[in-house]
């Protein structure tokens, strides 16, 4: 049992974590609900989407951000 706990602890410690707070692109959904063709506004997460889309916005919005994934990770499973 102790060996299993050590292996699990080692695996957790070996994981690289990337903070997801910071600037994200944001845009209202297209009329059909799909993702928009362009993202012209930026919002800092965490914050309310109203800071980018205004208080009158009432609908679905999409967020987008590129994540830094190195060459080593491109051939591995990446969980978000």
mmJSON file of the N, C-alpha and C atoms, coordinates in Angstrom:
{"data_MODEL":{"atom_site":{
"group_PDB":["ATOM","ATOM","ATOM","ATOM","ATOM","ATOM","ATOM","ATOM","ATOM","ATOM","ATOM","ATOM","ATOM","ATOM","ATOM","ATOM","ATOM","ATOM","ATOM","ATOM","ATOM","ATOM","ATOM","ATOM","ATOM","ATOM","ATOM","ATOM","ATOM","ATOM","ATOM","ATOM","ATOM","ATOM","ATOM","ATOM","ATOM","ATOM","ATOM","ATOM","ATOM","ATOM","ATOM","ATOM","ATOM","ATOM","ATOM","ATOM","ATOM","ATOM","ATOM","ATOM","ATOM","ATOM","ATOM","ATOM","ATOM","ATOM","ATOM","ATOM","ATOM","ATOM","ATOM","ATOM","ATOM","ATOM","ATOM","ATOM","ATOM","ATOM","ATOM","ATOM","ATOM","ATOM","ATOM","ATOM","ATOM","ATOM","ATOM","ATOM","ATOM","ATOM","ATOM","ATOM","ATOM","ATOM","ATOM","ATOM","ATOM","ATOM","ATOM","ATOM","ATOM","ATOM","ATOM","ATOM","ATOM","ATOM","ATOM","ATOM","ATOM","ATOM","ATOM","ATOM","ATOM","ATOM","ATOM","ATOM","ATOM","ATOM","ATOM","ATOM","ATOM","ATOM","ATOM","ATOM","ATOM","ATOM","ATOM","ATOM","ATOM","ATOM","ATOM","ATOM","ATOM","ATOM","ATOM","ATOM","ATOM","ATOM","ATOM","ATOM","ATOM","ATOM","ATOM","ATOM","ATOM","ATOM","ATOM","ATOM","ATOM","ATOM","ATOM","ATOM","ATOM","ATOM","ATOM","ATOM","ATOM","ATOM","ATOM","ATOM","ATOM","ATOM","ATOM","ATOM","ATOM","ATOM","ATOM","ATOM","ATOM","ATOM","ATOM","ATOM","ATOM","ATOM","ATOM","ATOM","ATOM","ATOM","ATOM","ATOM","ATOM","ATOM","ATOM","ATOM","ATOM","ATOM","ATOM","ATOM","ATOM","ATOM","ATOM","ATOM","ATOM","ATOM","ATOM","ATOM","ATOM","ATOM","ATOM","ATOM","ATOM","ATOM","ATOM","ATOM","ATOM","ATOM","ATOM","ATOM","ATOM","ATOM","ATOM","ATOM","ATOM","ATOM","ATOM","ATOM","ATOM","ATOM","ATOM","ATOM","ATOM","ATOM","ATOM","ATOM","ATOM","ATOM","ATOM","ATOM","ATOM","ATOM","ATOM","ATOM","ATOM","ATOM","ATOM","ATOM","ATOM","ATOM","ATOM","ATOM","ATOM","ATOM","ATOM","ATOM","ATOM","ATOM","ATOM","ATOM"],
"id":[1,2,3,4,5,6,7,8,9,10,11,12,13,14,15,16,17,18,19,20,21,22,23,24,25,26,27,28,29,30,31,32,33,34,35,36,37,38,39,40,41,42,43,44,45,46,47,48,49,50,51,52,53,54,55,56,57,58,59,60,61,62,63,64,65,66,67,68,69,70,71,72,73,74,75,76,77,78,79,80,81,82,83,84,85,86,87,88,89,90,91,92,93,94,95,96,97,98,99,100,101,102,103,104,105,106,107,108,109,110,111,112,113,114,115,116,117,118,119,120,121,122,123,124,125,126,127,128,129,130,131,132,133,134,135,136,137,138,139,140,141,142,143,144,145,146,147,148,149,150,151,152,153,154,155,156,157,158,159,160,161,162,163,164,165,166,167,168,169,170,171,172,173,174,175,176,177,178,179,180,181,182,183,184,185,186,187,188,189,190,191,192,193,194,195,196,197,198,199,200,201,202,203,204,205,206,207,208,209,210,211,212,213,214,215,216,217,218,219,220,221,222,223,224,225,226,227,228,229,230,231,232,233,234,235,236,237,238,239,240],
"type_symbol":["N","C","C","N","C","C","N","C","C","N","C","C","N","C","C","N","C","C","N","C","C","N","C","C","N","C","C","N","C","C","N","C","C","N","C","C","N","C","C","N","C","C","N","C","C","N","C","C","N","C","C","N","C","C","N","C","C","N","C","C","N","C","C","N","C","C","N","C","C","N","C","C","N","C","C","N","C","C","N","C","C","N","C","C","N","C","C","N","C","C","N","C","C","N","C","C","N","C","C","N","C","C","N","C","C","N","C","C","N","C","C","N","C","C","N","C","C","N","C","C","N","C","C","N","C","C","N","C","C","N","C","C","N","C","C","N","C","C","N","C","C","N","C","C","N","C","C","N","C","C","N","C","C","N","C","C","N","C","C","N","C","C","N","C","C","N","C","C","N","C","C","N","C","C","N","C","C","N","C","C","N","C","C","N","C","C","N","C","C","N","C","C","N","C","C","N","C","C","N","C","C","N","C","C","N","C","C","N","C","C","N","C","C","N","C","C","N","C","C","N","C","C","N","C","C","N","C","C","N","C","C","N","C","C","N","C","C","N","C","C"],
"label_atom_id":["N","CA","C","N","CA","C","N","CA","C","N","CA","C","N","CA","C","N","CA","C","N","CA","C","N","CA","C","N","CA","C","N","CA","C","N","CA","C","N","CA","C","N","CA","C","N","CA","C","N","CA","C","N","CA","C","N","CA","C","N","CA","C","N","CA","C","N","CA","C","N","CA","C","N","CA","C","N","CA","C","N","CA","C","N","CA","C","N","CA","C","N","CA","C","N","CA","C","N","CA","C","N","CA","C","N","CA","C","N","CA","C","N","CA","C","N","CA","C","N","CA","C","N","CA","C","N","CA","C","N","CA","C","N","CA","C","N","CA","C","N","CA","C","N","CA","C","N","CA","C","N","CA","C","N","CA","C","N","CA","C","N","CA","C","N","CA","C","N","CA","C","N","CA","C","N","CA","C","N","CA","C","N","CA","C","N","CA","C","N","CA","C","N","CA","C","N","CA","C","N","CA","C","N","CA","C","N","CA","C","N","CA","C","N","CA","C","N","CA","C","N","CA","C","N","CA","C","N","CA","C","N","CA","C","N","CA","C","N","CA","C","N","CA","C","N","CA","C","N","CA","C","N","CA","C","N","CA","C","N","CA","C","N","CA","C","N","CA","C","N","CA","C","N","CA","C","N","CA","C"],
"label_alt_id":[null,null,null,null,null,null,null,null,null,null,null,null,null,null,null,null,null,null,null,null,null,null,null,null,null,null,null,null,null,null,null,null,null,null,null,null,null,null,null,null,null,null,null,null,null,null,null,null,null,null,null,null,null,null,null,null,null,null,null,null,null,null,null,null,null,null,null,null,null,null,null,null,null,null,null,null,null,null,null,null,null,null,null,null,null,null,null,null,null,null,null,null,null,null,null,null,null,null,null,null,null,null,null,null,null,null,null,null,null,null,null,null,null,null,null,null,null,null,null,null,null,null,null,null,null,null,null,null,null,null,null,null,null,null,null,null,null,null,null,null,null,null,null,null,null,null,null,null,null,null,null,null,null,null,null,null,null,null,null,null,null,null,null,null,null,null,null,null,null,null,null,null,null,null,null,null,null,null,null,null,null,null,null,null,null,null,null,null,null,null,null,null,null,null,null,null,null,null,null,null,null,null,null,null,null,null,null,null,null,null,null,null,null,null,null,null,null,null,null,null,null,null,null,null,null,null,null,null,null,null,null,null,null,null,null,null,null,null,null,null],
"label_comp_id":["UNK","UNK","UNK","UNK","UNK","UNK","UNK","UNK","UNK","UNK","UNK","UNK","UNK","UNK","UNK","UNK","UNK","UNK","UNK","UNK","UNK","UNK","UNK","UNK","UNK","UNK","UNK","UNK","UNK","UNK","UNK","UNK","UNK","UNK","UNK","UNK","UNK","UNK","UNK","UNK","UNK","UNK","UNK","UNK","UNK","UNK","UNK","UNK","UNK","UNK","UNK","UNK","UNK","UNK","UNK","UNK","UNK","UNK","UNK","UNK","UNK","UNK","UNK","UNK","UNK","UNK","UNK","UNK","UNK","UNK","UNK","UNK","UNK","UNK","UNK","UNK","UNK","UNK","UNK","UNK","UNK","UNK","UNK","UNK","UNK","UNK","UNK","UNK","UNK","UNK","UNK","UNK","UNK","UNK","UNK","UNK","UNK","UNK","UNK","UNK","UNK","UNK","UNK","UNK","UNK","UNK","UNK","UNK","UNK","UNK","UNK","UNK","UNK","UNK","UNK","UNK","UNK","UNK","UNK","UNK","UNK","UNK","UNK","UNK","UNK","UNK","UNK","UNK","UNK","UNK","UNK","UNK","UNK","UNK","UNK","UNK","UNK","UNK","UNK","UNK","UNK","UNK","UNK","UNK","UNK","UNK","UNK","UNK","UNK","UNK","UNK","UNK","UNK","UNK","UNK","UNK","UNK","UNK","UNK","UNK","UNK","UNK","UNK","UNK","UNK","UNK","UNK","UNK","UNK","UNK","UNK","UNK","UNK","UNK","UNK","UNK","UNK","UNK","UNK","UNK","UNK","UNK","UNK","UNK","UNK","UNK","UNK","UNK","UNK","UNK","UNK","UNK","UNK","UNK","UNK","UNK","UNK","UNK","UNK","UNK","UNK","UNK","UNK","UNK","UNK","UNK","UNK","UNK","UNK","UNK","UNK","UNK","UNK","UNK","UNK","UNK","UNK","UNK","UNK","UNK","UNK","UNK","UNK","UNK","UNK","UNK","UNK","UNK","UNK","UNK","UNK","UNK","UNK","UNK","UNK","UNK","UNK","UNK","UNK","UNK"],
"label_asym_id":["A","A","A","A","A","A","A","A","A","A","A","A","A","A","A","A","A","A","A","A","A","A","A","A","A","A","A","A","A","A","A","A","A","A","A","A","A","A","A","A","A","A","A","A","A","A","A","A","A","A","A","A","A","A","A","A","A","A","A","A","A","A","A","A","A","A","A","A","A","A","A","A","A","A","A","A","A","A","A","A","A","A","A","A","A","A","A","A","A","A","A","A","A","A","A","A","A","A","A","A","A","A","A","A","A","A","A","A","A","A","A","A","A","A","A","A","A","A","A","A","A","A","A","A","A","A","A","A","A","A","A","A","A","A","A","A","A","A","A","A","A","A","A","A","A","A","A","A","A","A","A","A","A","A","A","A","A","A","A","A","A","A","A","A","A","A","A","A","A","A","A","A","A","A","A","A","A","A","A","A","A","A","A","A","A","A","A","A","A","A","A","A","A","A","A","A","A","A","A","A","A","A","A","A","A","A","A","A","A","A","A","A","A","A","A","A","A","A","A","A","A","A","A","A","A","A","A","A","A","A","A","A","A","A","A","A","A","A","A","A"],
"label_entity_id":["1","1","1","1","1","1","1","1","1","1","1","1","1","1","1","1","1","1","1","1","1","1","1","1","1","1","1","1","1","1","1","1","1","1","1","1","1","1","1","1","1","1","1","1","1","1","1","1","1","1","1","1","1","1","1","1","1","1","1","1","1","1","1","1","1","1","1","1","1","1","1","1","1","1","1","1","1","1","1","1","1","1","1","1","1","1","1","1","1","1","1","1","1","1","1","1","1","1","1","1","1","1","1","1","1","1","1","1","1","1","1","1","1","1","1","1","1","1","1","1","1","1","1","1","1","1","1","1","1","1","1","1","1","1","1","1","1","1","1","1","1","1","1","1","1","1","1","1","1","1","1","1","1","1","1","1","1","1","1","1","1","1","1","1","1","1","1","1","1","1","1","1","1","1","1","1","1","1","1","1","1","1","1","1","1","1","1","1","1","1","1","1","1","1","1","1","1","1","1","1","1","1","1","1","1","1","1","1","1","1","1","1","1","1","1","1","1","1","1","1","1","1","1","1","1","1","1","1","1","1","1","1","1","1","1","1","1","1","1","1"],
"label_seq_id":[1,1,1,2,2,2,3,3,3,4,4,4,5,5,5,6,6,6,7,7,7,8,8,8,9,9,9,10,10,10,11,11,11,12,12,12,13,13,13,14,14,14,15,15,15,16,16,16,17,17,17,18,18,18,19,19,19,20,20,20,21,21,21,22,22,22,23,23,23,24,24,24,25,25,25,26,26,26,27,27,27,28,28,28,29,29,29,30,30,30,31,31,31,32,32,32,33,33,33,34,34,34,35,35,35,36,36,36,37,37,37,38,38,38,39,39,39,40,40,40,41,41,41,42,42,42,43,43,43,44,44,44,45,45,45,46,46,46,47,47,47,48,48,48,49,49,49,50,50,50,51,51,51,52,52,52,53,53,53,54,54,54,55,55,55,56,56,56,57,57,57,58,58,58,59,59,59,60,60,60,61,61,61,62,62,62,63,63,63,64,64,64,65,65,65,66,66,66,67,67,67,68,68,68,69,69,69,70,70,70,71,71,71,72,72,72,73,73,73,74,74,74,75,75,75,76,76,76,77,77,77,78,78,78,79,79,79,80,80,80],
"pdbx_PDB_ins_code":[null,null,null,null,null,null,null,null,null,null,null,null,null,null,null,null,null,null,null,null,null,null,null,null,null,null,null,null,null,null,null,null,null,null,null,null,null,null,null,null,null,null,null,null,null,null,null,null,null,null,null,null,null,null,null,null,null,null,null,null,null,null,null,null,null,null,null,null,null,null,null,null,null,null,null,null,null,null,null,null,null,null,null,null,null,null,null,null,null,null,null,null,null,null,null,null,null,null,null,null,null,null,null,null,null,null,null,null,null,null,null,null,null,null,null,null,null,null,null,null,null,null,null,null,null,null,null,null,null,null,null,null,null,null,null,null,null,null,null,null,null,null,null,null,null,null,null,null,null,null,null,null,null,null,null,null,null,null,null,null,null,null,null,null,null,null,null,null,null,null,null,null,null,null,null,null,null,null,null,null,null,null,null,null,null,null,null,null,null,null,null,null,null,null,null,null,null,null,null,null,null,null,null,null,null,null,null,null,null,null,null,null,null,null,null,null,null,null,null,null,null,null,null,null,null,null,null,null,null,null,null,null,null,null,null,null,null,null,null,null],
"Cartn_x":[0.82,0.0,0.861,1.914,2.779,3.467,3.842,4.482,3.517,2.243,1.227,1.055,1.005,0.878,2.068,3.254,4.451,4.415,3.951,3.858,2.834,1.704,0.67,1.186,1.829,2.37,3.431,4.273,5.311,4.691,3.638,2.972,2.33,1.705,1.073,2.116,3.211,4.262,4.94,4.948,5.596,4.758,3.494,2.626,3.01,3.016,3.244,1.898,1.799,0.55,0.746,-0.236,-0.226,-1.429,-1.195,-2.296,-3.141,-4.436,-5.342,-5.902,-5.502,-5.938,-5.115,-5.627,-4.932,-5.796,-5.189,-5.975,-6.495,-7.772,-8.433,-9.142,-9.245,-10.066,-11.504,-12.441,-13.86,-14.681,-15.757,-16.667,-18.034,-19.079,-20.417,-20.498,-21.307,-21.506,-22.138,-21.898,-22.539,-24.042,-24.811,-26.272,-26.729,-25.967,-26.34,-25.792,-25.164,-24.64,-23.218,-22.67,-21.303,-20.289,-19.031,-17.998,-17.899,-17.535,-17.486,-16.3,-16.417,-15.338,-14.148,-14.42,-13.339,-13.548,-12.45,-12.461,-11.785,-12.559,-12.019,-11.814,-12.259,-12.14,-11.335,-10.768,-9.998,-10.577,-10.616,-11.065,-10.028,-9.78,-8.853,-9.657,-9.283,-9.952,-9.142,-9.72,-11.152,-11.694,-12.804,-13.593,-14.908,-15.788,-17.088,-16.964,-17.677,-17.641,-18.17,-18.962,-19.522,-18.43,-17.258,-16.17,-15.741,-15.957,-15.6,-16.817,-17.952,-19.114,-20.207,-20.053,-21.028,-22.142,-22.771,-23.823,-25.126,-25.283,-26.508,-26.447,-25.263,-25.121,-25.922,-26.717,-27.501,-27.454,-26.536,-26.409,-25.232,-24.757,-23.636,-22.373,-21.301,-20.015,-18.981,-18.028,-16.935,-15.645,-14.837,-13.513,-12.467,-11.309,-10.242,-8.892,-7.963,-6.612,-5.65,-4.503,-3.454,-2.7,-2.406,-1.668,-0.255,0.711,2.098,2.345,2.475,2.756,4.065,5.034,6.355,6.406,7.527,7.705,7.574,8.052,7.975,6.524,5.675,4.284,3.428,3.874,3.057,2.763,3.613,3.399,2.81,2.412,1.869,0.437,-0.245,-1.603,-1.519,-2.284,-2.35,-3.778,-3.936,-5.265,-5.442,-6.616,-6.922,-8.049],
"Cartn_y":[-1.193,0.0,1.253,1.297,2.465,2.725,1.66,1.824,2.452,2.051,2.63,4.116,4.485,5.899,6.704,6.138,6.837,7.028,6.017,6.139,7.188,7.214,8.209,9.602,9.767,11.069,11.526,10.63,10.988,11.417,10.733,11.088,12.464,12.763,14.074,15.169,14.947,15.959,16.178,15.165,15.282,16.06,16.283,17.007,18.474,19.006,20.442,21.134,22.202,22.951,24.314,24.709,26.006,26.786,27.965,28.801,29.257,29.193,29.596,30.998,31.658,33.035,33.928,35.108,36.038,36.395,36.928,37.39,36.239,36.327,35.395,36.211,35.684,36.307,35.878,36.774,36.48,37.07,36.362,36.85,36.213,36.949,36.35,35.188,34.204,33.073,33.554,32.83,33.13,32.886,33.365,33.25,31.798,30.853,29.44,28.757,29.527,28.987,28.466,28.407,27.912,28.97,28.548,29.509,30.609,31.806,32.95,32.849,33.556,33.569,34.389,35.432,36.285,36.572,36.814,37.194,38.559,39.611,40.963,41.591,40.926,41.506,40.588,41.184,40.443,40.72,39.689,39.818,39.114,39.673,39.048,38.12,36.864,35.852,35.669,35.661,35.705,37.127,37.288,38.521,38.239,39.184,39.019,39.306,38.535,38.764,40.141,40.747,42.076,43.126,42.881,43.844,43.939,42.898,42.924,43.077,42.484,42.474,43.452,44.08,45.072,44.464,45.291,44.822,44.492,44.946,44.657,43.301,42.67,41.383,40.315,39.557,38.459,37.314,36.387,35.285,34.396,33.669,32.744,33.4,33.237,33.766,32.64,32.751,31.795,32.459,31.706,32.153,31.342,31.964,31.266,31.75,30.807,31.159,30.08,30.495,29.54,29.145,27.87,27.384,26.987,27.278,26.926,25.431,24.704,23.278,23.06,22.512,22.3,21.123,20.974,19.894,18.533,18.401,17.134,16.717,17.669,17.364,17.095,17.45,17.274,15.82,14.927,13.499,12.804,13.573,13.017,13.455,12.823,13.221,14.494,15.495,16.75,16.916,17.081,17.266,18.714,19.213,20.596,20.583],
"Cartn_z":[0.0,0.0,0.0,0.773,0.838,-0.497,-1.209,-2.511,-3.51,-3.441,-4.329,-4.054,-2.789,-2.439,-2.923,-2.818,-3.297,-4.801,-5.541,-6.995,-7.403,-6.735,-7.034,-6.707,-5.563,-5.174,-6.167,-6.627,-7.6,-8.919,-9.348,-10.603,-10.511,-9.392,-9.207,-9.188,-8.507,-8.432,-9.779,-10.637,-11.941,-12.943,-12.649,-13.572,-13.628,-14.833,-15.001,-15.012,-14.295,-14.226,-14.877,-15.651,-16.315,-15.808,-15.284,-14.806,-15.994,-15.84,-16.916,-16.709,-15.629,-15.454,-16.377,-16.638,-17.528,-18.717,-19.773,-20.921,-21.796,-22.14,-23.046,-24.11,-25.303,-26.329,-26.08,-26.359,-26.129,-27.266,-27.609,-28.65,-28.462,-28.825,-28.788,-29.776,-29.458,-30.37,-31.663,-32.733,-34.006,-33.864,-34.803,-34.74,-34.612,-35.186,-35.114,-33.858,-32.966,-31.719,-31.796,-32.989,-33.153,-32.751,-32.745,-32.366,-33.42,-32.98,-33.902,-34.868,-35.974,-36.965,-36.477,-35.702,-35.195,-33.718,-33.054,-31.636,-31.555,-31.411,-31.46,-30.091,-29.032,-27.695,-26.79,-25.746,-24.759,-23.383,-22.553,-21.176,-20.3,-19.133,-18.194,-17.291,-17.273,-16.452,-15.178,-14.01,-13.751,-13.747,-14.358,-14.321,-15.035,-14.996,-15.645,-17.134,-17.954,-19.393,-19.761,-18.874,-19.154,-19.331,-18.76,-18.924,-20.382,-21.158,-22.58,-23.482,-23.095,-23.977,-23.572,-22.416,-21.979,-21.146,-20.367,-19.456,-20.176,-21.396,-22.154,-22.849,-22.901,-23.587,-22.86,-23.623,-23.066,-24.074,-23.865,-24.812,-24.455,-25.435,-25.263,-25.786,-25.044,-25.477,-25.497,-26.39,-26.499,-26.047,-25.324,-24.895,-25.659,-25.909,-26.628,-26.124,-25.987,-25.562,-26.04,-26.516,-26.89,-25.629,-25.497,-24.34,-24.756,-23.903,-24.243,-24.044,-25.142,-25.085,-25.82,-25.108,-25.676,-26.63,-27.304,-28.272,-27.61,-26.386,-25.661,-25.429,-25.084,-24.766,-25.998,-27.16,-28.368,-28.671,-28.211,-28.431,-27.212,-26.217,-24.987,-24.795,-23.868,-23.516,-22.679,-23.069,-22.327,-21.844,-20.547,-19.961,-19.551,-19.829,-19.482,-18.466],
"occupancy":[1.0,1.0,1.0,1.0,1.0,1.0,1.0,1.0,1.0,1.0,1.0,1.0,1.0,1.0,1.0,1.0,1.0,1.0,1.0,1.0,1.0,1.0,1.0,1.0,1.0,1.0,1.0,1.0,1.0,1.0,1.0,1.0,1.0,1.0,1.0,1.0,1.0,1.0,1.0,1.0,1.0,1.0,1.0,1.0,1.0,1.0,1.0,1.0,1.0,1.0,1.0,1.0,1.0,1.0,1.0,1.0,1.0,1.0,1.0,1.0,1.0,1.0,1.0,1.0,1.0,1.0,1.0,1.0,1.0,1.0,1.0,1.0,1.0,1.0,1.0,1.0,1.0,1.0,1.0,1.0,1.0,1.0,1.0,1.0,1.0,1.0,1.0,1.0,1.0,1.0,1.0,1.0,1.0,1.0,1.0,1.0,1.0,1.0,1.0,1.0,1.0,1.0,1.0,1.0,1.0,1.0,1.0,1.0,1.0,1.0,1.0,1.0,1.0,1.0,1.0,1.0,1.0,1.0,1.0,1.0,1.0,1.0,1.0,1.0,1.0,1.0,1.0,1.0,1.0,1.0,1.0,1.0,1.0,1.0,1.0,1.0,1.0,1.0,1.0,1.0,1.0,1.0,1.0,1.0,1.0,1.0,1.0,1.0,1.0,1.0,1.0,1.0,1.0,1.0,1.0,1.0,1.0,1.0,1.0,1.0,1.0,1.0,1.0,1.0,1.0,1.0,1.0,1.0,1.0,1.0,1.0,1.0,1.0,1.0,1.0,1.0,1.0,1.0,1.0,1.0,1.0,1.0,1.0,1.0,1.0,1.0,1.0,1.0,1.0,1.0,1.0,1.0,1.0,1.0,1.0,1.0,1.0,1.0,1.0,1.0,1.0,1.0,1.0,1.0,1.0,1.0,1.0,1.0,1.0,1.0,1.0,1.0,1.0,1.0,1.0,1.0,1.0,1.0,1.0,1.0,1.0,1.0,1.0,1.0,1.0,1.0,1.0,1.0,1.0,1.0,1.0,1.0,1.0,1.0,1.0,1.0,1.0,1.0,1.0,1.0],
"B_iso_or_equiv":[0.0,0.0,0.0,0.0,0.0,0.0,0.0,0.0,0.0,0.0,0.0,0.0,0.0,0.0,0.0,0.0,0.0,0.0,0.0,0.0,0.0,0.0,0.0,0.0,0.0,0.0,0.0,0.0,0.0,0.0,0.0,0.0,0.0,0.0,0.0,0.0,0.0,0.0,0.0,0.0,0.0,0.0,0.0,0.0,0.0,0.0,0.0,0.0,0.0,0.0,0.0,0.0,0.0,0.0,0.0,0.0,0.0,0.0,0.0,0.0,0.0,0.0,0.0,0.0,0.0,0.0,0.0,0.0,0.0,0.0,0.0,0.0,0.0,0.0,0.0,0.0,0.0,0.0,0.0,0.0,0.0,0.0,0.0,0.0,0.0,0.0,0.0,0.0,0.0,0.0,0.0,0.0,0.0,0.0,0.0,0.0,0.0,0.0,0.0,0.0,0.0,0.0,0.0,0.0,0.0,0.0,0.0,0.0,0.0,0.0,0.0,0.0,0.0,0.0,0.0,0.0,0.0,0.0,0.0,0.0,0.0,0.0,0.0,0.0,0.0,0.0,0.0,0.0,0.0,0.0,0.0,0.0,0.0,0.0,0.0,0.0,0.0,0.0,0.0,0.0,0.0,0.0,0.0,0.0,0.0,0.0,0.0,0.0,0.0,0.0,0.0,0.0,0.0,0.0,0.0,0.0,0.0,0.0,0.0,0.0,0.0,0.0,0.0,0.0,0.0,0.0,0.0,0.0,0.0,0.0,0.0,0.0,0.0,0.0,0.0,0.0,0.0,0.0,0.0,0.0,0.0,0.0,0.0,0.0,0.0,0.0,0.0,0.0,0.0,0.0,0.0,0.0,0.0,0.0,0.0,0.0,0.0,0.0,0.0,0.0,0.0,0.0,0.0,0.0,0.0,0.0,0.0,0.0,0.0,0.0,0.0,0.0,0.0,0.0,0.0,0.0,0.0,0.0,0.0,0.0,0.0,0.0,0.0,0.0,0.0,0.0,0.0,0.0,0.0,0.0,0.0,0.0,0.0,0.0,0.0,0.0,0.0,0.0,0.0,0.0],
"pdbx_formal_charge":[null,null,null,null,null,null,null,null,null,null,null,null,null,null,null,null,null,null,null,null,null,null,null,null,null,null,null,null,null,null,null,null,null,null,null,null,null,null,null,null,null,null,null,null,null,null,null,null,null,null,null,null,null,null,null,null,null,null,null,null,null,null,null,null,null,null,null,null,null,null,null,null,null,null,null,null,null,null,null,null,null,null,null,null,null,null,null,null,null,null,null,null,null,null,null,null,null,null,null,null,null,null,null,null,null,null,null,null,null,null,null,null,null,null,null,null,null,null,null,null,null,null,null,null,null,null,null,null,null,null,null,null,null,null,null,null,null,null,null,null,null,null,null,null,null,null,null,null,null,null,null,null,null,null,null,null,null,null,null,null,null,null,null,null,null,null,null,null,null,null,null,null,null,null,null,null,null,null,null,null,null,null,null,null,null,null,null,null,null,null,null,null,null,null,null,null,null,null,null,null,null,null,null,null,null,null,null,null,null,null,null,null,null,null,null,null,null,null,null,null,null,null,null,null,null,null,null,null,null,null,null,null,null,null,null,null,null,null,null,null],
"auth_seq_id":[1,1,1,2,2,2,3,3,3,4,4,4,5,5,5,6,6,6,7,7,7,8,8,8,9,9,9,10,10,10,11,11,11,12,12,12,13,13,13,14,14,14,15,15,15,16,16,16,17,17,17,18,18,18,19,19,19,20,20,20,21,21,21,22,22,22,23,23,23,24,24,24,25,25,25,26,26,26,27,27,27,28,28,28,29,29,29,30,30,30,31,31,31,32,32,32,33,33,33,34,34,34,35,35,35,36,36,36,37,37,37,38,38,38,39,39,39,40,40,40,41,41,41,42,42,42,43,43,43,44,44,44,45,45,45,46,46,46,47,47,47,48,48,48,49,49,49,50,50,50,51,51,51,52,52,52,53,53,53,54,54,54,55,55,55,56,56,56,57,57,57,58,58,58,59,59,59,60,60,60,61,61,61,62,62,62,63,63,63,64,64,64,65,65,65,66,66,66,67,67,67,68,68,68,69,69,69,70,70,70,71,71,71,72,72,72,73,73,73,74,74,74,75,75,75,76,76,76,77,77,77,78,78,78,79,79,79,80,80,80],
"auth_comp_id":["UNK","UNK","UNK","UNK","UNK","UNK","UNK","UNK","UNK","UNK","UNK","UNK","UNK","UNK","UNK","UNK","UNK","UNK","UNK","UNK","UNK","UNK","UNK","UNK","UNK","UNK","UNK","UNK","UNK","UNK","UNK","UNK","UNK","UNK","UNK","UNK","UNK","UNK","UNK","UNK","UNK","UNK","UNK","UNK","UNK","UNK","UNK","UNK","UNK","UNK","UNK","UNK","UNK","UNK","UNK","UNK","UNK","UNK","UNK","UNK","UNK","UNK","UNK","UNK","UNK","UNK","UNK","UNK","UNK","UNK","UNK","UNK","UNK","UNK","UNK","UNK","UNK","UNK","UNK","UNK","UNK","UNK","UNK","UNK","UNK","UNK","UNK","UNK","UNK","UNK","UNK","UNK","UNK","UNK","UNK","UNK","UNK","UNK","UNK","UNK","UNK","UNK","UNK","UNK","UNK","UNK","UNK","UNK","UNK","UNK","UNK","UNK","UNK","UNK","UNK","UNK","UNK","UNK","UNK","UNK","UNK","UNK","UNK","UNK","UNK","UNK","UNK","UNK","UNK","UNK","UNK","UNK","UNK","UNK","UNK","UNK","UNK","UNK","UNK","UNK","UNK","UNK","UNK","UNK","UNK","UNK","UNK","UNK","UNK","UNK","UNK","UNK","UNK","UNK","UNK","UNK","UNK","UNK","UNK","UNK","UNK","UNK","UNK","UNK","UNK","UNK","UNK","UNK","UNK","UNK","UNK","UNK","UNK","UNK","UNK","UNK","UNK","UNK","UNK","UNK","UNK","UNK","UNK","UNK","UNK","UNK","UNK","UNK","UNK","UNK","UNK","UNK","UNK","UNK","UNK","UNK","UNK","UNK","UNK","UNK","UNK","UNK","UNK","UNK","UNK","UNK","UNK","UNK","UNK","UNK","UNK","UNK","UNK","UNK","UNK","UNK","UNK","UNK","UNK","UNK","UNK","UNK","UNK","UNK","UNK","UNK","UNK","UNK","UNK","UNK","UNK","UNK","UNK","UNK","UNK","UNK","UNK","UNK","UNK","UNK"],
"auth_asym_id":["A","A","A","A","A","A","A","A","A","A","A","A","A","A","A","A","A","A","A","A","A","A","A","A","A","A","A","A","A","A","A","A","A","A","A","A","A","A","A","A","A","A","A","A","A","A","A","A","A","A","A","A","A","A","A","A","A","A","A","A","A","A","A","A","A","A","A","A","A","A","A","A","A","A","A","A","A","A","A","A","A","A","A","A","A","A","A","A","A","A","A","A","A","A","A","A","A","A","A","A","A","A","A","A","A","A","A","A","A","A","A","A","A","A","A","A","A","A","A","A","A","A","A","A","A","A","A","A","A","A","A","A","A","A","A","A","A","A","A","A","A","A","A","A","A","A","A","A","A","A","A","A","A","A","A","A","A","A","A","A","A","A","A","A","A","A","A","A","A","A","A","A","A","A","A","A","A","A","A","A","A","A","A","A","A","A","A","A","A","A","A","A","A","A","A","A","A","A","A","A","A","A","A","A","A","A","A","A","A","A","A","A","A","A","A","A","A","A","A","A","A","A","A","A","A","A","A","A","A","A","A","A","A","A","A","A","A","A","A","A"],
"auth_atom_id":["N","CA","C","N","CA","C","N","CA","C","N","CA","C","N","CA","C","N","CA","C","N","CA","C","N","CA","C","N","CA","C","N","CA","C","N","CA","C","N","CA","C","N","CA","C","N","CA","C","N","CA","C","N","CA","C","N","CA","C","N","CA","C","N","CA","C","N","CA","C","N","CA","C","N","CA","C","N","CA","C","N","CA","C","N","CA","C","N","CA","C","N","CA","C","N","CA","C","N","CA","C","N","CA","C","N","CA","C","N","CA","C","N","CA","C","N","CA","C","N","CA","C","N","CA","C","N","CA","C","N","CA","C","N","CA","C","N","CA","C","N","CA","C","N","CA","C","N","CA","C","N","CA","C","N","CA","C","N","CA","C","N","CA","C","N","CA","C","N","CA","C","N","CA","C","N","CA","C","N","CA","C","N","CA","C","N","CA","C","N","CA","C","N","CA","C","N","CA","C","N","CA","C","N","CA","C","N","CA","C","N","CA","C","N","CA","C","N","CA","C","N","CA","C","N","CA","C","N","CA","C","N","CA","C","N","CA","C","N","CA","C","N","CA","C","N","CA","C","N","CA","C","N","CA","C","N","CA","C","N","CA","C","N","CA","C","N","CA","C","N","CA","C","N","CA","C","N","CA","C"],
"pdbx_PDB_model_num":[1,1,1,1,1,1,1,1,1,1,1,1,1,1,1,1,1,1,1,1,1,1,1,1,1,1,1,1,1,1,1,1,1,1,1,1,1,1,1,1,1,1,1,1,1,1,1,1,1,1,1,1,1,1,1,1,1,1,1,1,1,1,1,1,1,1,1,1,1,1,1,1,1,1,1,1,1,1,1,1,1,1,1,1,1,1,1,1,1,1,1,1,1,1,1,1,1,1,1,1,1,1,1,1,1,1,1,1,1,1,1,1,1,1,1,1,1,1,1,1,1,1,1,1,1,1,1,1,1,1,1,1,1,1,1,1,1,1,1,1,1,1,1,1,1,1,1,1,1,1,1,1,1,1,1,1,1,1,1,1,1,1,1,1,1,1,1,1,1,1,1,1,1,1,1,1,1,1,1,1,1,1,1,1,1,1,1,1,1,1,1,1,1,1,1,1,1,1,1,1,1,1,1,1,1,1,1,1,1,1,1,1,1,1,1,1,1,1,1,1,1,1,1,1,1,1,1,1,1,1,1,1,1,1,1,1,1,1,1,1]
}}}
